[in-house]
Amino acid sequence: MTTDSPTLRQLAVLDPASQKVPTSPAIIEQTRRWVLEHDRLEQERATAQGTPIRRTRRRVAVVGAAAVMVLGMVGVLPNVLGDAGTAAPAAAIPMLGYSQPGGVDGTSELQQLAQQLRGSSAAEETGRYYFERRHYVGYMAHEVEVSPEYWEIDRLEPREDHVYFWFDTTDRSGGQLYLMNGEAIVDAAIPAGEVDLGQADVADTPQALYDLRVLTNEQHQRFPGHYLISDYQYEANLLGSEGRATFLDAIALAPDVTSYGQVTDREGRDGVAFGASRFEEDEGESVEIEVIMILDPTTGKVLETDTIYPNDLPGAPDVVEEYDLVVESQFTDTLPPCGDDVCPGAGAATE
């Protein structure tokens, strides 16, 4: 496949949040080289282990001239249909550059990070308030009614959300502001005592946490790493270093976790990446959904989470269906604003 391939020109070259012009030849070549290296390393690892390749390739639904990856109601590849004068088609989100693109077993790296957190002399975060800001980028599927009560997806639309969440540690009151493409979807105060802090504090050993999260659910038993990572991405930043270390050791107990090494996230922060997949049946074919989380190597806090789908198209990279950036996460004595506005419920908290 050459650098001027039409397929590569249509794939993974524009982040819908970045407002950049698409597809320079350098970006195409970089993407091509990443794909070839990723596939080579994965093949070599599978051959050395004498086992089938861990990933199964995702089914591609082709609609006219548009190659669109579809799972349920969500698609991720660009729709290249469209007439002149219509809105620009959605483009796929580029993959990050991992130092181990083929992946290695994640057990020892997770254990090392947990041990490092336990041995850290850094002071624990304190403050009356916990404040978090997330930036989510993905796609929404637009549907049309093609016959009575029968709808089909006709295009993908970029989606960019900004989510602010805070709570008062003294009474567990708080608030949430959720902006989808600039429109407030949720703008609500949370009464005292009603902030849900998750369940990460209910187990004090890695094995107990693993048993609680995995053994009580059949689906979680099939793909333990995937579901433990999914829990960690929302709970970890609320915990102290010992809580994060315990959680990371619990994830290390899962046999299906991959380390992708060092990476720079979409905010320019250096991190370490771990991923795990689950597989679903879609019209008789196995569909893989992988979650890759990027952690601060010093604190173990979550920086970013990407949702990845493999790709059947020749020479095409794996597809980032969405990413979730933790832009800010901190305990503080002074509550920051939620974007340009006062956070919902903040007035009651400061009285």
Secondary structure as UniProt FT lines:
FT   TURN            3..4
FT   HELIX           6..10
FT   TURN            16..18
FT   HELIX           25..49
FT   STRAND          61..63
FT   TURN            64..65
FT   STRAND          66..68
FT   STRAND          70..71
FT   TURN            72..73
FT   STRAND          74..75
FT   TURN            84..85
FT   TURN            101..102
FT   STRAND          104..105
FT   HELIX           107..118
FT   STRAND          129..147
FT   TURN            148..149
FT   STRAND          150..168
FT   TURN            169..171
FT   STRAND          174..180
FT   TURN            181..182
FT   STRAND          183..190
FT   TURN            192..193
FT   TURN            200..201
FT   HELIX           206..210
FT   HELIX           211..215
FT   HELIX           218..222
FT   HELIX           224..235
FT   HELIX           236..238
FT   HELIX           241..252
FT   TURN            255..256
FT   STRAND          258..264
FT   TURN            266..267
FT   STRAND          270..282
FT   TURN            283..284
FT   STRAND          285..295
FT   TURN            297..299
FT   STRAND          302..309
FT   TURN            314..315
FT   STRAND          319..332
FT   TURN            339..340
FT   TURN            344..345
FT   HELIX           346..350
//
